Amino acid sequence: DWVASQRQPDGPGWHPYITSQRIVNWLKLGLAVDGLSEPLRVSLAQQLRYLEPRLGFDECDHKLINNAKALVFAGFCLADPRAARWRARGLGLLSRYLPGLLHSDGGYIGRSPMYHNALLLDLLDLVNLLRAFGAPLPAGLEAQATAALHWSRTLCHADSQPALFNDAALDVVPDTPVLTAYGARLGLRDESGSGDIGSCWLPASGIGRLRVGSALLLADVGPLGPDHAASHGHAGTLGFEFSVASQRVLVDTGLSTYEEPGPRLYERSTAAHNTAVVDGKNSSDVWGLFKLGRRARIVDSGYSQQLDSVMLYAVHNGYSRPGAPLLHRREWHLDAASLVLQD
């Protein structure tokens, strides 16, 4: 039905990110059923011709890696005169741009757990495909995927779902246990093994994880995203989520729409997050569907852990103005009996 109705590229179904997703899904189907029909192969060739000159260089984010993945899959799975070019270009994009999209702790620079898991799935699929075809992996790919697996587990609650910091929603991409199991099938295991992750601080990503017993706190103590592409960022600096066992107690609003300006503006506002609002203002200037202007910066942070308690603090300057150098400092103290916040 899609082939019959989409003979000419037009509409949101042809966005390069969506096109690359569809190319990979169709090729996975072809691998599963021992080949694709002629109409699907003809359509794939058209989609690849459309995709090649429209790669996601505008933001150089996870969507560009997904475009590269589509080229690599096509280069290995299709008998086409352009296959070698697709392979080379896709692998070249991966080697050049992936290192800049992951922090040293494995976290996606966009700081959305949902988009992090989408990128992680792409990395696992690439490892799987290249191994299946006996091709060498780009340098560092296994280590990057392993670090990204650990980051995904760090941002996961006991209910197997991620925190909803910035643009993030549930049930959009595979959840952390599914990705962890996929990585294990590929022989990729993070340094913490398959056991539970305790308290830790990831200053490169700006994430704090405080855990004592069944109580878990995840704190957002980082930037809204990279300065060149922070369109998925929310004004939620020093916000946090808190769960006890599998019950979420304090939650983030996350993302429900990219279409409705009113709900989206609220979901990106400081008031929609578990943090302090000063004079009814946002700590970072968000407007429109994806616009972001003046933004809060973390100017100080620290972390300490004792045998049965853990503490995290951070300071941001989002409410500071000329002549009024206001700073917001928050401390989280978690032990077996209580969670205490100091602002």
N, C-alpha and C positions, 0 to 999 in steps of 0.2 A: 504494500500500500504506500509506503514512504517513497519507494522508487517511482511508482506511477504518478504520484502527486508532486514530486520534486524534481522535475526534469530540468528546471532552470534554477540556479542558486538564488534564493531570495528568502528573507524572513529570519527570525531568531534561530531556527533550526540549523542555519548555516553559519552561525557565529563560530569563529575558528576553534574555540574551546569545545563547543558542543560537537563540531565536526570531527575533531580529533578523538573525542570520547567515542563517537559512533564508529569511526574507522576501527579503533581497537576492539570494540565489542563485536563488530561483524567478523573481524579476523579471528578473534577467540572462538566464535561460533564455527568458523570454517575449520579451525584446528580440531574442534570437538566432533564435528560430523563428517570429517574427511572431505572437505572441499565446499566451495560456495557455488551457487548457480551462476550462469552467465550474466543474467541481469544484475545480480549483486556485484559481480566483478566489474562490470561496465560502470556501475554507479560508484564503486570504490575508486576507480581510476578518475572519474570526474571530481569526486570529493578531494582526492589528493591534489589534483591540478588546482582546485580552488584554495586548498589550505596552504600550499607551499609559499605563495607570495603574501600571505596574511598571518604570518606567525606573530605571537604575542610579544613583540619587542616593546610595545607601548608602556608596559609596566614591568616587564622582565621578572615575573613572579611565577607561582606554581603552574599557571596556565601555559607558559612557554615550555616548561618541562613536559607537560602533557602533550603539547604539539610535537615535541621531539620524540616522545614515546610512540606516537602514531607513525611518524616517519620510520622509526626503527622497526616497528612491527610490520609495516608495509614492505620495508626493504628485505625482511627475512621471509615473509609469508606469501608474497605475491611473485609470480613469474612474470616479470615486467622488465623491459629494457632500462627503466629508470631505477630499478631496485637498488643497484649499487650506490647511486647518488642519494637516494633516500636514506640508506643505512649510514653513509658517511656524514650526511648533514645532521641527522638525528643524533648520532653519537658525538659529533662535534659540538652541537648545542649543549648536550648533557655535560660534557667535560668542561666547557667554558663557563656555563652559567650556574650549574648546581652548587658548586662550592660557595658562591655568594648568596645563596638562598637559605643556607643552614648556619645557625650559630655554632660555636664551638661545642656546645652541649647537645647538639642534634636537633634543636628546635627550629621550626620554620620562622623566617624573619617576619612574616605577616602576622604572627602572634595570634592566630586563630586555631584552636585545637581541631576544628572541623577541617579546615584547609590543610593543616598539617597532616592529618590522616589521609586526605586525598592525595597529597604529595607522596606520603609513605607508600600507599598502594601502588602508585606509579613506579616507585623505586623497586618494590618487591616484584612487580610484573616484569620489569626490565631485567632484573637478575635472573628470574625464572626463564624468560625467553632466550637470553643470551646463552645461558647454560644448556638449554634444550637444543640449541643449534650449534653447540660446541664453539661458540665465539668468545674471544677474550672480553673480559669486563673492563670498562674504563677504570683507570686507577682511582682507588678510593671509594668506589661505588658500594662495595660490601660494608666498609667501615661506616660510610654515611648512612646507609640503610639501618645498620645496627644501632647507631647513635639515635636515629630518628625513632626507632622502636622503643628505646629506653625513654625518650622524651614523651612519647605517647602514653606509656604506662605511668609515668610520673604525673601526668595531667588527668588521670582516670580515677573516678570514684569507685567505691565498692560495688555500685550497681552496674559496672562495666561500661558506663558512658562517660564521655569527657566533660570537663568544665566548659562553660559557655562564654568564655571571655571573647570580647570583640564580636565579629560576625561569625557566629557558630550556632548550629542547631543539631538536634538529635535525629538519628535515623536517615541521614542524607548520604553518608559514606559508611563503609564497614567500621564497626566499633573496634576498640583496642584488642579485646580477646581474639577476635577473628584475625586481625592483622598479626598479632603475636603468634597465633597458631600457624599462619601462613609463613612467617619468618622462620619458625621452628622447622617446618617442612623443608625449607631451603637451607637449614643448618645455621641460621643467623640467630644468635641469642645474645642479649645484652649482658653486661658484666654482672648485673644483679641476679642473673639466672631467671628461673621461673617463679621464685618466691615473691613475697610481698615487698614493696618498696616502702621504706620508712620515711623519716623526715629528711629533707635535703633542700638546698638553696641553689638555684640555677641563675647566677647573676648575669650571665651572657644573654639569657632570654628574658630576665626580669620576672622570674617565677619562684615563689616560695611554697614549699610543701611541708606542712607541720602535721605530724601524726603521733598520737599517743593512744595506744590501745585501739579501740574501734572509732575514735574521733579523728577526722581528717579535715584539714583546712588547706585550701589552695588559694594563693594570693597573687594578685596582678600588680607587680611592682616594677614594671618596665615601660618602654615607650608604646605609643599607639600602633607602631609599625615602622617600617623604614620610611625615611623622609620622602623618598622619591615615589612611594606607592603605599600610602597609609589610608587608602579609601575604605578599607575594611575595619578601621580602628574606631573604638568608642571612647567617650570621655569618662572612662571608668577607672582611672588611675587610683590605686590603693583599694580597689574593690576586691572582694573575695567570695569564695563559696565554702560552705561548711556542711559536712555530712557526718552522721553517726551510723556505723555499720552500712547497710544499704539504703538508709533513709536520708535524703537530702533535706537539710534544715534551712539553710540560707542559700539562695540560688541567684544566679545572674539571669538577666532577661534574655540575653542572646539575640538571635535574629529570627524574625518571622516573615519578612517581606523585603524585596528589592523594588516593589512596585508602588507602594502607598507612602507618600511623603510624610503624612502625619504620624502613623505608627513607627515608621523608620526613624524619624527625628527623635521621637521619645525613646526608642530602644537604644539610640546612640548617646542619649543625654546622661549626665552625671546622676540625675535623680533615678534612673533605671538600674543603678548599680549599688552595691553595698559599700558606699563610701560617703564622705561628707560633701554636702552642697553648701556653698558660701554665698549669701545674698541672692539666692535663687539663680545663680549663674552656673554654666558648665565650666568644668576645669580645663577643657580644651574646646576650641571653637569648631563645632560640627554643624553642617547645614546641607540642604539638598539631600540627594540620595547617597552621594559618595564624597562630598566635599569636606575638607579638613583644613583649618587655618592655624591660628596660634595654638600650640599644644603644650601640655604639661610635660615637664622634664623631671626625671628622678635626679635629685642633687645629692642624696646621701642614702645609704642603706646598710644593713648589717644583719647578722644571723648568729645565733648561739644555741647550743644544744647541751642539755644536762642528761643525767640518767633517766629521769622521769618527767622532763619538761623541755619545752623548746620555745624560743623567742625569735621574732623577726620584726625589724622596723624598716621604714622607708620614709623619705621626705620628697615632696614634689612642689614645684613652683607655679603650678597652673593658675593660681589666684593672685600671683604677684603682678603688680603694675608699677609704672614709674611713680615714685614717691610713696608707694605702699608695698614694701617688699614682704608680702605675706607668704608664709610657707605652711604647708600642711604636713605634719608629722604623725604617723600612725605606728603604734606598736601592737603586735599580737603576742599574747602569752597563753600557751596551751599546756595544761598538765592533766593528770588523771581525773581531777575533780572539776575543772572549770576552763572556760575560754574567757579571757579578759582582753578588751580593747582599750587602748588609751590614745585619744586624739588631742 
